[in-house]
Amino acid sequence: MKKTEEPAGMVSIVSLGCPKNFVDTEIAAGSLVCSGLGITGDEEEADLLLINTCAFIDSARKEAVEAIRRALKWKQKKAGRKVVVAGCLVEWKNADSIRELFPGVDLWARIDSVEKMGGILSGLLRNRPYDPPAGPPCYLYNENTARLLLTPSHYAYLKIADGCDNRCTYCSIPNIRGPLRSRTRESVLREAQSLIDGGVRELIVIAQDTTAFRHDCGEKNAAADLIRSLDHLRGEYCFRLLYLHPASVTDSVVGALADAEHLARCVEMPLQHIADRVLRSMGRKVGEKETREAVRRIREDARCAIRTTFLVGFPGETTEEFRRLADYVKEQKFERMGAFCFSPEEGTPAAAFPNPVPRSMARERYRKLMEIQSGISLEANIALKGREVDAIVDSVEGRGRALGRTMLDAPGIDNGIVLKKCPKDLPAGSFVRALVTSADAYDITAEITAIKSKGKEIG
């Protein structure tokens, strides 16, 4: 009997930040396996700790710094251990200051290194030098790239582009991730079909701005064409669309969303604000009138719920402008909503804008906005009691109990649902119908009444 070859080394991975960054982690993991390295969830088994970082705002960088500190403490416990820091923090404008703070890090790997991570780390374990690529990030994966899915097997992220050309005045993403670069439609569809064939039931379509897909190639209607194509794949699945830009809610996009039969009918569309002056100062391309119209069209014409995000404490935001935002949230009763406080990012125009809002005031505005949303969410969930909802099962816990999400909810972001009367052999990824029995602000409990297939009840 042939002896199983031992891994050339064991790697433990820490992935920080958004789903877009998480796909990079999966690509790095695929490269590790292809290079003969093993992956472990137990840091004590590992020879090397790989941290894929986020650097979008100050809180994300603080989280990354804390992860590096923990990693270096881990490194000191055993000779020969290595620490590698990768991702957005390495591309950040002041990355050199972080490098100086942590001389014990063995390697700082740029974003463009992700597909070669296996070879890079194998070399590091053998003390071979590595020269990182120069210039702004230009990497883009395709359907042939080795990728190890690290999500539960029934859902996967489908990244259709990287970088961004929108240049919102507060956002450092273009400086970190580089300009917009889109995959080909054919590449996206081949990967999507492969994921479904491999058992994925929920495709989560992501990019910095999904509606800007192929704009870098001069193709204005490519996002709508992609939505229509994703709706005609083979198999039992749904797809979820995140990160639409309100300026890109065109007739073609709305029509494609309205017609899509496999679409999870809640789209992510960050609005950031509603006051005209603030939106202009943010460089959002749309004012209040256009923002309201985009929301109306997504809800009424495309028949989709909306998950959105608002930014409070932007430089110059007045008490009246915040009141307009709070009133807008009360008026619209968004199905899902998040918020964050402005963080001045060096290298962005907004960092130098006058009339900064005190941090304490920004935090208070954040608290007020989320308090409003909590009430809206509680009211909406209580209204579901005694009604049936569509849901997807994430895990079967036993004793007739499962955990899942309504079709409005994205994994790791939104609300949860406790499902009772669950068959013990029901697989994760199943689509079900369930009767809501109780509710609080962000979670509900329901009893499964039917198991669904291709959108049709089968039990």
TAFEN-V586474 format. One record per residue. N is the residue number from 0. RES is the residue in three letters. OMEGA is omega in radians with two decimals (none if undefined). NEAR is the number of other C-alpha atoms within 12 Angstrom. D_LAST is the distance of its C-alpha to the last C-alpha in Angstrom with 1 decimal. Layout:
((N | RES | OMEGA | NEAR | D_LAST) (N | RES | OMEGA | NEAR | D_LAST))
This chain:
((0 | MET | -3.09 | 3 | 47.1) (1 | LYS | -3.13 | 4 | 47.3) (2 | LYS | 3.11 | 5 | 47.5) (3 | THR | -3.11 | 7 | 44.9) (4 | GLU | 3.13 | 10 | 46.8) (5 | GLU | 3.08 | 11 | 46.9) (6 | PRO | 3.13 | 20 | 46.0) (7 | ALA | 3.12 | 25 | 49.0) (8 | GLY | -3.13 | 31 | 48.2) (9 | MET | -3.09 | 32 | 45.3) (10 | VAL | 2.98 | 39 | 44.2) (11 | SER | -3.01 | 33 | 42.4) (12 | ILE | 2.99 | 37 | 41.0) (13 | VAL | -3.13 | 38 | 40.8) (14 | SER | -3.11 | 35 | 39.1) (15 | LEU | 3.02 | 34 | 40.0) (16 | GLY | -2.94 | 28 | 39.2) (17 | CYS | 3.07 | 29 | 36.6) (18 | PRO | 3.13 | 31 | 33.8) (19 | LYS | 3.08 | 37 | 36.4) (20 | ASN | -3.14 | 37 | 38.6) (21 | PHE | 3.08 | 35 | 35.8) (22 | VAL | 3.06 | 41 | 35.4) (23 | ASP | 3.10 | 48 | 39.1) (24 | THR | 3.13 | 44 | 38.5) (25 | GLU | 3.09 | 35 | 35.9) (26 | ILE | 3.08 | 39 | 38.4) (27 | ALA | 3.13 | 46 | 41.1) (28 | ALA | 3.08 | 40 | 39.0) (29 | GLY | 3.11 | 29 | 38.4) (30 | SER | 3.12 | 31 | 42.2) (31 | LEU | -3.11 | 37 | 42.9) (32 | VAL | 3.14 | 31 | 40.8) (33 | CYS | -3.14 | 25 | 42.4) (34 | SER | 3.08 | 26 | 45.8) (35 | GLY | 3.09 | 24 | 45.3) (36 | LEU | 3.08 | 32 | 44.8) (37 | GLY | 3.11 | 30 | 42.2) (38 | ILE | -3.11 | 34 | 40.0) (39 | THR | 3.04 | 24 | 39.6) (40 | GLY | -3.14 | 18 | 38.1) (41 | ASP | -3.08 | 17 | 41.0) (42 | GLU | -3.13 | 26 | 44.1) (43 | GLU | 3.10 | 18 | 46.4) (44 | GLU | -2.95 | 19 | 45.5) (45 | ALA | 2.99 | 31 | 46.2) (46 | ASP | -3.04 | 36 | 49.4) (47 | LEU | 3.09 | 45 | 48.6) (48 | LEU | -3.13 | 43 | 46.7) (49 | LEU | 3.13 | 47 | 45.5) (50 | ILE | 3.06 | 46 | 44.8) (51 | ASN | -2.90 | 47 | 43.3) (52 | THR | 2.96 | 44 | 44.5) (53 | CYS | 3.12 | 40 | 43.9) (54 | ALA | -3.03 | 38 | 46.9) (55 | PHE | 3.13 | 38 | 45.6) (56 | ILE | -3.04 | 30 | 47.2) (57 | ASP | -3.12 | 23 | 49.4) (58 | SER | 3.10 | 21 | 46.7) (59 | ALA | 3.12 | 25 | 45.1) (60 | ARG | 3.09 | 30 | 48.4) (61 | LYS | 3.11 | 20 | 49.1) (62 | GLU | 3.12 | 24 | 45.8) (63 | ALA | 3.13 | 34 | 46.9) (64 | VAL | 3.12 | 30 | 50.4) (65 | GLU | 3.10 | 21 | 49.1) (66 | ALA | 3.11 | 31 | 46.9) (67 | ILE | 3.11 | 38 | 50.1) (68 | ARG | 3.13 | 24 | 52.1) (69 | ARG | -3.13 | 23 | 49.6) (70 | ALA | -3.13 | 34 | 49.6) (71 | LEU | 3.03 | 29 | 53.4) (72 | LYS | 3.07 | 21 | 53.5) (73 | TRP | -3.11 | 27 | 51.1) (74 | LYS | -3.07 | 26 | 53.5) (75 | GLN | -3.07 | 17 | 56.5) (76 | LYS | -3.08 | 16 | 55.1) (77 | LYS | -3.13 | 17 | 55.5) (78 | ALA | 3.06 | 13 | 57.9) (79 | GLY | 3.13 | 19 | 56.5) (80 | ARG | -3.12 | 33 | 53.5) (81 | LYS | 3.09 | 38 | 52.9) (82 | VAL | 3.11 | 39 | 51.2) (83 | VAL | 3.08 | 42 | 50.1) (84 | VAL | -3.09 | 45 | 49.2) (85 | ALA | 2.99 | 46 | 47.4) (86 | GLY | -2.93 | 42 | 45.8) (87 | CYS | -3.13 | 46 | 46.8) (88 | LEU | -3.13 | 43 | 49.3) (89 | VAL | -3.14 | 38 | 51.4) (90 | GLU | -3.08 | 39 | 51.6) (91 | TRP | -3.05 | 37 | 52.4) (92 | LYS | -3.10 | 25 | 55.7) (93 | ASN | -3.11 | 22 | 57.2) (94 | ALA | -3.13 | 28 | 55.7) (95 | ASP | 3.14 | 15 | 59.2) (96 | SER | 3.09 | 15 | 59.6) (97 | ILE | 3.11 | 26 | 56.5) (98 | ARG | 3.14 | 25 | 57.9) (99 | GLU | -3.13 | 12 | 61.1) (100 | LEU | -3.05 | 16 | 59.4) (101 | PHE | 3.13 | 26 | 57.6) (102 | PRO | -3.14 | 18 | 60.1) (103 | GLY | 3.06 | 24 | 58.2) (104 | VAL | -3.05 | 34 | 55.3) (105 | ASP | -3.11 | 32 | 55.8) (106 | LEU | 3.03 | 34 | 54.3) (107 | TRP | -3.02 | 41 | 53.1) (108 | ALA | -3.11 | 38 | 50.7) (109 | ARG | -3.12 | 38 | 50.3) (110 | ILE | -3.10 | 41 | 47.1) (111 | ASP | 3.13 | 33 | 48.2) (112 | SER | -2.91 | 37 | 48.4) (113 | VAL | -3.08 | 42 | 44.7) (114 | GLU | -3.14 | 35 | 44.1) (115 | LYS | -3.00 | 34 | 47.2) (116 | MET | -3.14 | 44 | 46.4) (117 | GLY | 3.12 | 38 | 46.2) (118 | GLY | 3.14 | 28 | 49.7) (119 | ILE | -3.10 | 34 | 51.1) (120 | LEU | 3.04 | 46 | 50.0) (121 | SER | 3.10 | 31 | 51.0) (122 | GLY | -3.14 | 25 | 54.4) (123 | LEU | 3.12 | 32 | 54.6) (124 | LEU | 3.10 | 28 | 54.1) (125 | ARG | 3.09 | 18 | 57.0) (126 | ASN | 3.06 | 15 | 59.0) (127 | ARG | -3.12 | 14 | 59.0) (128 | PRO | 3.10 | 15 | 59.7) (129 | TYR | 3.10 | 22 | 57.2) (130 | ASP | -3.12 | 15 | 58.2) (131 | PRO | 3.12 | 22 | 55.5) (132 | PRO | 3.12 | 18 | 55.2) (133 | ALA | 3.08 | 14 | 57.3) (134 | GLY | -3.14 | 16 | 56.5) (135 | PRO | 3.13 | 23 | 53.5) (136 | PRO | 3.11 | 31 | 50.0) (137 | CYS | -3.05 | 26 | 49.0) (138 | TYR | 3.05 | 29 | 46.2) (139 | LEU | -3.11 | 33 | 43.0) (140 | TYR | 3.08 | 32 | 40.5) (141 | ASN | -3.04 | 29 | 38.7) (142 | GLU | -3.14 | 24 | 35.9) (143 | ASN | -3.13 | 17 | 38.2) (144 | THR | 3.06 | 25 | 39.1) (145 | ALA | -3.10 | 27 | 38.1) (146 | ARG | 3.12 | 34 | 35.6) (147 | LEU | -3.11 | 26 | 33.9) (148 | LEU | -3.13 | 27 | 30.7) (149 | LEU | 3.01 | 26 | 31.1) (150 | THR | 2.93 | 25 | 27.9) (151 | PRO | -2.93 | 22 | 24.7) (152 | SER | -3.06 | 25 | 23.4) (153 | HIS | 3.02 | 33 | 20.5) (154 | TYR | -3.12 | 34 | 22.9) (155 | ALA | 3.06 | 39 | 26.4) (156 | TYR | 3.13 | 43 | 29.2) (157 | LEU | -3.09 | 45 | 30.6) (158 | LYS | -3.01 | 43 | 34.2) (159 | ILE | -3.13 | 45 | 35.6) (160 | ALA | 3.04 | 42 | 39.1) (161 | ASP | -3.13 | 38 | 41.6) (162 | GLY | -3.09 | 40 | 44.5) (163 | CYS | 3.09 | 33 | 45.1) (164 | ASP | -3.04 | 32 | 47.7) (165 | ASN | 3.08 | 31 | 47.0) (166 | ARG | 2.96 | 28 | 49.7) (167 | CYS | -2.94 | 30 | 48.7) (168 | THR | -3.10 | 32 | 51.9) (169 | TYR | -2.88 | 37 | 50.3) (170 | CYS | 3.14 | 35 | 48.2) (171 | SER | -3.07 | 37 | 49.5) (172 | ILE | 3.11 | 37 | 46.6) (173 | PRO | 3.11 | 32 | 48.7) (174 | ASN | -3.09 | 34 | 51.5) (175 | ILE | -3.02 | 39 | 49.4) (176 | ARG | 3.13 | 40 | 46.8) (177 | GLY | -3.11 | 29 | 49.1) (178 | PRO | 3.10 | 28 | 48.7) (179 | LEU | 3.03 | 35 | 45.5) (180 | ARG | -3.02 | 32 | 44.6) (181 | SER | 2.98 | 38 | 41.5) (182 | ARG | 3.03 | 35 | 39.8) (183 | THR | 3.09 | 27 | 39.6) (184 | ARG | -3.11 | 30 | 36.5) (185 | GLU | 3.13 | 20 | 36.2) (186 | SER | 3.13 | 24 | 36.4) (187 | VAL | -3.08 | 37 | 33.6) (188 | LEU | 3.10 | 30 | 31.3) (189 | ARG | 3.10 | 25 | 32.1) (190 | GLU | 3.14 | 32 | 31.3) (191 | ALA | -3.14 | 41 | 28.0) (192 | GLN | 3.10 | 31 | 26.9) (193 | SER | 3.12 | 23 | 28.1) (194 | LEU | 3.12 | 33 | 26.2) (195 | ILE | 3.12 | 30 | 22.8) (196 | ASP | -3.14 | 20 | 23.8) (197 | GLY | 3.05 | 21 | 24.5) (198 | GLY | 3.12 | 25 | 21.0) (199 | VAL | -3.14 | 33 | 21.5) (200 | ARG | -3.09 | 39 | 18.6) (201 | GLU | 3.08 | 44 | 20.8) (202 | LEU | -3.13 | 44 | 24.3) (203 | ILE | -3.01 | 41 | 26.7) (204 | VAL | -3.04 | 40 | 29.6) (205 | ILE | 2.98 | 38 | 32.9) (206 | ALA | 3.04 | 39 | 36.6) (207 | GLN | 3.08 | 41 | 39.4) (208 | ASP | -3.04 | 41 | 38.7) (209 | THR | -3.12 | 46 | 35.9) (210 | THR | 3.05 | 45 | 37.2) (211 | ALA | -3.11 | 40 | 40.6) (212 | PHE | 3.10 | 41 | 39.1) (213 | ARG | 3.04 | 31 | 41.9) (214 | HIS | 3.11 | 27 | 44.3) (215 | ASP | 3.12 | 24 | 46.6) (216 | CYS | 3.10 | 17 | 46.7) (217 | GLY | -3.10 | 14 | 47.5) (218 | GLU | -3.01 | 18 | 44.0) (219 | LYS | -3.04 | 21 | 43.2) (220 | ASN | -3.06 | 28 | 39.8) (221 | ALA | -3.14 | 31 | 38.4) (222 | ALA | 3.11 | 42 | 35.8) (223 | ALA | 3.11 | 34 | 34.3) (224 | ASP | 3.14 | 29 | 34.4) (225 | LEU | 3.11 | 37 | 32.7) (226 | ILE | -3.14 | 40 | 29.8) (227 | ARG | -3.14 | 27 | 29.4) (228 | SER | 3.11 | 27 | 29.6) (229 | LEU | -3.13 | 40 | 27.1) (230 | ASP | -3.08 | 30 | 24.6) (231 | HIS | 3.07 | 23 | 25.0) (232 | LEU | -3.14 | 29 | 24.5) (233 | ARG | 3.01 | 23 | 22.4) (234 | GLY | 3.11 | 24 | 19.1) (235 | GLU | -3.02 | 30 | 16.1) (236 | TYR | 2.87 | 37 | 17.9) (237 | CYS | 3.01 | 43 | 19.3) (238 | PHE | -3.06 | 44 | 23.0) (239 | ARG | -3.08 | 41 | 24.8) (240 | LEU | 3.11 | 47 | 28.4) (241 | LEU | 2.95 | 39 | 31.0) (242 | TYR | 2.93 | 37 | 34.7) (243 | LEU | 3.05 | 37 | 35.4) (244 | HIS | -3.09 | 37 | 38.9) (245 | PRO | 3.11 | 41 | 39.5) (246 | ALA | -3.08 | 32 | 42.5) (247 | SER | 3.10 | 36 | 40.2) (248 | VAL | -3.08 | 37 | 37.8) (249 | THR | 3.08 | 28 | 39.0) (250 | ASP | -3.09 | 21 | 38.0) (251 | SER | 3.11 | 25 | 36.6) (252 | VAL | 3.13 | 35 | 34.5) (253 | VAL | 3.13 | 34 | 33.2) (254 | GLY | 3.14 | 24 | 32.3) (255 | ALA | 3.11 | 33 | 30.5) (256 | LEU | -3.11 | 41 | 28.4) (257 | ALA | -3.07 | 29 | 27.6) (258 | ASP | -2.99 | 24 | 26.5) (259 | ALA | -3.12 | 29 | 24.4) (260 | GLU | -3.09 | 27 | 20.7) (261 | HIS | -3.08 | 34 | 20.0) (262 | LEU | 2.92 | 38 | 22.2) (263 | ALA | -2.86 | 39 | 21.2) (264 | ARG | 2.94 | 33 | 23.0) (265 | CYS | -3.09 | 37 | 25.4) (266 | VAL | 3.08 | 43 | 28.6) (267 | GLU | 3.12 | 41 | 31.3) (268 | MET | 3.11 | 38 | 34.7) (269 | PRO | -3.14 | 33 | 37.5) (270 | LEU | 3.06 | 44 | 40.0) (271 | GLN | 3.10 | 43 | 42.5) (272 | HIS | 3.06 | 46 | 44.4) (273 | ILE | -3.12 | 41 | 45.1) (274 | ALA | -3.07 | 36 | 48.9) (275 | ASP | -3.06 | 27 | 50.7) (276 | ARG | -3.14 | 24 | 53.5) (277 | VAL | 3.14 | 36 | 51.2) (278 | LEU | 3.10 | 34 | 48.9) (279 | ARG | -3.14 | 25 | 52.1) (280 | SER | 3.09 | 29 | 53.5) (281 | MET | -3.08 | 36 | 50.3) (282 | GLY | -3.02 | 25 | 50.6) (283 | ARG | 3.07 | 32 | 47.1) (284 | LYS | 3.13 | 25 | 48.1) (285 | VAL | 3.05 | 30 | 46.7) (286 | GLY | -3.09 | 25 | 47.9) (287 | GLU | -3.09 | 27 | 46.4) (288 | LYS | -3.12 | 18 | 46.0) (289 | GLU | 3.11 | 26 | 44.3) (290 | THR | 3.10 | 32 | 42.0) (291 | ARG | -3.13 | 26 | 41.0) (292 | GLU | 3.10 | 24 | 40.4) (293 | ALA | 3.11 | 32 | 38.2) (294 | VAL | 3.13 | 41 | 36.0) (295 | ARG | -3.07 | 22 | 35.8) (296 | ARG | 3.11 | 28 | 34.9) (297 | ILE | -3.10 | 36 | 32.2) (298 | ARG | -2.99 | 28 | 30.6) (299 | GLU | -3.06 | 19 | 31.3) (300 | ASP | -3.14 | 23 | 31.7) (301 | ALA | 3.10 | 30 | 29.4) (302 | ARG | -3.13 | 24 | 26.8) (303 | CYS | 2.92 | 35 | 26.6) (304 | ALA | -3.08 | 33 | 27.1) (305 | ILE | 2.87 | 40 | 30.0) (306 | ARG | -3.07 | 39 | 30.8) (307 | THR | 3.13 | 34 | 34.6) (308 | THR | 3.08 | 34 | 37.6) (309 | PHE | -3.13 | 35 | 41.0) (310 | LEU | -3.14 | 37 | 44.3) (311 | VAL | 3.11 | 46 | 46.7) (312 | GLY | 3.09 | 38 | 50.4) (313 | PHE | -3.11 | 45 | 51.3) (314 | PRO | 3.12 | 34 | 55.1) (315 | GLY | 3.13 | 28 | 56.5) (316 | GLU | -3.11 | 35 | 53.4) (317 | THR | 3.07 | 23 | 55.0) (318 | THR | 3.14 | 20 | 53.9) (319 | GLU | 3.13 | 17 | 53.4) (320 | GLU | 3.06 | 26 | 51.3) (321 | PHE | 3.11 | 34 | 49.0) (322 | ARG | 3.10 | 21 | 48.8) (323 | ARG | 3.12 | 23 | 47.7) (324 | LEU | -3.14 | 36 | 44.9) (325 | ALA | 3.11 | 31 | 43.8) (326 | ASP | 3.13 | 20 | 43.9) (327 | TYR | 3.11 | 26 | 41.8) (328 | VAL | 3.09 | 37 | 39.1) (329 | LYS | -3.10 | 24 | 39.2) (330 | GLU | -3.00 | 16 | 39.0) (331 | GLN | -3.14 | 26 | 36.2) (332 | LYS | -3.13 | 27 | 33.9) (333 | PHE | -3.10 | 39 | 32.4) (334 | GLU | 3.08 | 39 | 28.8) (335 | ARG | -3.12 | 40 | 30.0) (336 | MET | 3.01 | 40 | 33.7) (337 | GLY | 3.12 | 34 | 36.0) (338 | ALA | 3.04 | 32 | 39.8) (339 | PHE | -3.14 | 31 | 42.7) (340 | CYS | 3.09 | 34 | 46.5) (341 | PHE | 3.06 | 37 | 48.9) (342 | SER | -3.12 | 33 | 50.4) (343 | PRO | -3.09 | 28 | 53.6) (344 | GLU | -3.14 | 30 | 53.1) (345 | GLU | -3.12 | 25 | 56.4) (346 | GLY | 3.06 | 21 | 56.8) (347 | THR | -3.12 | 26 | 54.7) (348 | PRO | -3.04 | 22 | 56.6) (349 | ALA | 3.14 | 29 | 55.1) (350 | ALA | -3.12 | 26 | 56.6) (351 | ALA | -3.12 | 19 | 60.0) (352 | PHE | 3.13 | 24 | 59.1) (353 | PRO | 3.06 | 15 | 61.3) (354 | ASN | 3.10 | 14 | 60.3) (355 | PRO | 3.08 | 23 | 57.9) (356 | VAL | 3.12 | 26 | 55.7) (357 | PRO | -3.08 | 22 | 56.4) (358 | ARG | -3.14 | 19 | 53.7) (359 | SER | 3.11 | 15 | 53.5) (360 | MET | 3.11 | 22 | 53.0) (361 | ALA | 3.14 | 28 | 50.2) (362 | ARG | 3.11 | 22 | 48.4) (363 | GLU | 3.09 | 21 | 48.8) (364 | ARG | 3.06 | 33 | 47.4) (365 | TYR | -3.12 | 29 | 44.4) (366 | ARG | -3.13 | 21 | 43.9) (367 | LYS | -3.11 | 25 | 44.1) (368 | LEU | -3.14 | 36 | 41.7) (369 | MET | 3.06 | 31 | 39.0) (370 | GLU | 3.07 | 21 | 39.7) (371 | ILE | -3.10 | 30 | 39.0) (372 | GLN | 3.11 | 34 | 35.7) (373 | SER | 3.10 | 27 | 34.7) (374 | GLY | 3.11 | 24 | 35.2) (375 | ILE | -3.12 | 26 | 33.3) (376 | SER | 3.12 | 32 | 30.3) (377 | LEU | 3.14 | 25 | 30.4) (378 | GLU | -3.13 | 23 | 30.6) (379 | ALA | -3.13 | 24 | 27.6) (380 | ASN | 3.10 | 32 | 25.4) (381 | ILE | 3.13 | 22 | 26.5) (382 | ALA | 3.13 | 20 | 25.7) (383 | LEU | -3.09 | 26 | 22.0) (384 | LYS | -3.11 | 23 | 21.9) (385 | GLY | 3.12 | 18 | 19.6) (386 | ARG | 3.11 | 23 | 17.9) (387 | GLU | 3.10 | 25 | 14.6) (388 | VAL | 3.00 | 34 | 15.2) (389 | ASP | -3.11 | 35 | 13.8) (390 | ALA | 3.04 | 44 | 14.6) (391 | ILE | -3.10 | 43 | 15.2) (392 | VAL | 3.10 | 42 | 15.4) (393 | ASP | 3.12 | 36 | 19.0) (394 | SER | 3.07 | 30 | 19.3) (395 | VAL | -3.00 | 25 | 17.8) (396 | GLU | -3.06 | 22 | 20.6) (397 | GLY | -3.12 | 17 | 19.7) (398 | ARG | 3.08 | 13 | 19.7) (399 | GLY | -3.06 | 20 | 16.2) (400 | ARG | 3.08 | 25 | 17.6) (401 | ALA | 3.05 | 35 | 17.1) (402 | LEU | -3.13 | 35 | 19.3) (403 | GLY | -3.12 | 43 | 18.4) (404 | ARG | 2.92 | 38 | 19.4) (405 | THR | -3.11 | 40 | 18.5) (406 | MET | 3.04 | 40 | 18.8) (407 | LEU | -2.87 | 35 | 22.4) (408 | ASP | 3.08 | 38 | 23.4) (409 | ALA | -3.11 | 38 | 25.1) (410 | PRO | 3.08 | 33 | 25.3) (411 | GLY | -3.07 | 17 | 28.5) (412 | ILE | -2.91 | 20 | 29.6) (413 | ASP | -3.03 | 26 | 27.5) (414 | ASN | 3.08 | 32 | 25.6) (415 | GLY | 3.10 | 31 | 23.0) (416 | ILE | 3.03 | 42 | 20.0) (417 | VAL | -3.07 | 35 | 19.5) (418 | LEU | 3.10 | 45 | 15.8) (419 | LYS | -3.06 | 32 | 15.4) (420 | LYS | -3.11 | 27 | 13.0) (421 | CYS | 3.06 | 32 | 12.2) (422 | PRO | -3.04 | 26 | 11.3) (423 | LYS | -3.11 | 17 | 14.7) (424 | ASP | 3.14 | 17 | 13.9) (425 | LEU | -3.10 | 28 | 12.0) (426 | PRO | 3.00 | 27 | 14.6) (427 | ALA | -3.08 | 30 | 16.5) (428 | GLY | 3.12 | 36 | 16.0) (429 | SER | 3.02 | 43 | 12.2) (430 | PHE | -3.08 | 39 | 11.3) (431 | VAL | 2.97 | 42 | 9.3) (432 | ARG | -3.06 | 35 | 9.6) (433 | ALA | 3.14 | 39 | 11.9) (434 | LEU | -3.08 | 28 | 14.3) (435 | VAL | -3.11 | 30 | 17.8) (436 | THR | 3.10 | 25 | 19.9) (437 | SER | -3.05 | 27 | 23.1) (438 | ALA | 2.89 | 26 | 25.0) (439 | ASP | -2.98 | 25 | 28.3) (440 | ALA | -3.03 | 28 | 30.0) (441 | TYR | 3.13 | 30 | 28.2) (442 | ASP | 3.10 | 30 | 25.1) (443 | ILE | 3.05 | 37 | 22.3) (444 | THR | -3.09 | 36 | 20.0) (445 | ALA | 3.11 | 38 | 16.5) (446 | GLU | -3.13 | 33 | 13.6) (447 | ILE | 3.12 | 37 | 10.2) (448 | THR | -3.13 | 25 | 7.9) (449 | ALA | 3.01 | 29 | 5.0) (450 | ILE | -3.00 | 29 | 5.2) (451 | LYS | 3.08 | 25 | 7.1) (452 | SER | -3.11 | 22 | 9.4) (453 | LYS | 3.12 | 19 | 12.7) (454 | GLY | -3.12 | 24 | 12.0) (455 | LYS | -3.12 | 16 | 9.4) (456 | GLU | 3.09 | 17 | 5.8) (457 | ILE | 3.13 | 14 | 3.8) (458 | GLY | none | 14 | 0.0))
